[in-house]
Each structure stands twice: as C-alpha cells, then as structure tokens.
Amino acid sequence: MLSRWTLGAVDLRGEGWAMTFSERIGRLDAADGHAPLYRQLQRALRQAIQQKMLAPDDALPAERDLADEFKISRITVRKALDGLVSEGLLTRRQGAGTFVAARVEKSFSKLTSFTEDMISRGRVPRSEWISRSEGQVTPEESLTLGLSPGTPVYRFARIRFADGAPMAVEYTTIAAFALPSVDAVGVSLYEALEATGHRPVRALQRLRAVLFAAEQADLLGVPAKDAGLLIERRGFLKDGRAVEVTQSYYRGDAYDFVAELNALS
C-alpha cells in the first residue's frame, strides 16, 4: 500500500505513477552495519534538503508514517529527526508537525525585535533564560551607554528559539531607568521597554563573522568553532540617550541579513 505522502509524476512508460517519500529521498539499507538506521535516515533527509529535493517549509510525513514506510521503529525516526532539529535543518511546530527549516532574513532597514521578526514570518518565538541580574555599570558599559560610574543597570542573557529551534544567544544590558525591575521582561524585551516609554527608536549595529566559542556553541547545539554572526547593537531613545547595548550570536546556517541600498541622487 502506498504512503499517503506521494507525488504525482509521469515516467518513461507514459503512465501516471506515484512516488513514495522513501523513493523520493532514498531507501535505507538494513544490511549496512556501518551506519545505524537513524543515521541513514538523517543522511538521506540531509542530502534531500541540501540538494533542494525538499524545499524550505516543506512538511515531512508524520513520524508514524515514516516508521511504516521505512520499516523502522518510531523511536528510530524520532532520534533521526531530533538530530536534524538540533542541526537547524528541521523545525517542529506545535500541533502542525515537522518542517524543513527556512532561513530567516533579517532586514537592517527596520528596528524590530526578535519576537516581532519571528511572528511576522509565521514562526513561533520562544526564549530560554540563561540569567537575569541587576548591578552597576561596568567601565565598558559606562562608555557605550554614556552612563556615570555606579549607575544601576539590568543584564539579560537568553537563548532565542523559532519553532523550537535555537537561533541566537543574546546578552543585553539595559539602563535601569528604562524598566521598573529586572523581572519586568517577559517574552519580548522591546515590549517591556515600550510599556515604560523607553523603546529604542534608533540603533547603531555592527555585524561581523565569528567562530563560536564553546559556550555559545553548546547553547545553540552546534559544534565549537562553527561559523556564526555577531551583531552588536546600541539602541537610542528619542532624546538621544543610549538605553540598550546587545550582543547577539546568530547561527550562520539559519540567518541571512539583508540591507536595502539606494544610489545617491
């Protein structure tokens, strides 16, 4: 019986035929003792994604259907998919299933938060707190934010997720006058700042390529020294005061940064 995941096609016989999902990406070899079945499935899916046989946002069959079609256990399927989710090649959407991850385009022309970016693209944002604390401005922060020595600040460190996949690690320092407390930030930092009338309206950003240190690599689920992007941002209020300084480490395999350029008239 053919899987419900079939593709209409026409072969050299000139007759309509249905291509199963396993025929589309390649079958597994149970006799191959050098590669466990979950790794074979991972390799087949990875190659199908890299060769554009599976496009961004394509839905995969349900785990039960994959297990039936490849004649393997659901545990094996889940292990294979978990690995590709960790690599950022697949993403899980609650209540919808597993999809080929689409790279996110971040425009430099508009000052938006990570949460706003993800929602505008139909993705589900989530943050996982690493730490949040209050203290006094450091000498470096004093220069960057234009604050006097001893001025109180709040510091936030988070992992940012889209559809369950880790996308970035953010380290942010906020001048304490902009928030009522360190616990005022929920899902979105910019929402909390907007609620107090201290959301940045202008920012200076610097982008550079980096190799992830062990700390960032571990948090993002990628190998140490993997290529990534570091965005350093300083946000300003309408009156010109700096209110935010953020360092964001983005996965290089998941993000594209886009800027619109115009010729001078």
Salt bridges, closest charged atoms under 4 A:
ASP11 OD2 - ARG13 NH2 2.35
GLU23 OE2 - ARG27 NH2 3.44
ASP57 OD1 - ARG93 NH2 2.46
ASP58 OD2 - ARG24 NH2 3.82
GLU63 OE2 - ARG78 NE 2.67
GLU63 OE2 - ARG92 NH2 3.85
ASP65 OD2 - ARG4 NE 2.94
ASP82 OD1 - ARG92 NH2 2.77
GLU87 OE2 - ARG46 NH2 2.77
GLU116 OE2 - ARG199 NH1 2.88
ASP117 OD2 - LYS106 NZ 2.93
GLU128 OE1 - ARG126 NH1 3.93
GLU141 OE1 - ARG155 NH2 2.82
ASP163 OD2 - ARG93 NE 3.33
ASP163 OD2 - ARG123 NE 3.23
GLU170 OE1 - ARG158 NH2 3.21
GLU170 OE1 - ARG160 NH1 2.91
ASP183 OD1 - ARG132 NH1 4.00
GLU194 OE1 - ARG199 NH1 3.52
GLU232 OE1 - ARG208 NE 3.86
ASP239 OD2 - ARG241 NE 2.80
GLU244 OE2 - ARG233 NH2 2.80
ASP253 OD2 - ARG251 NH2 2.97
ASP256 OD1 - ARG103 NH2 2.64
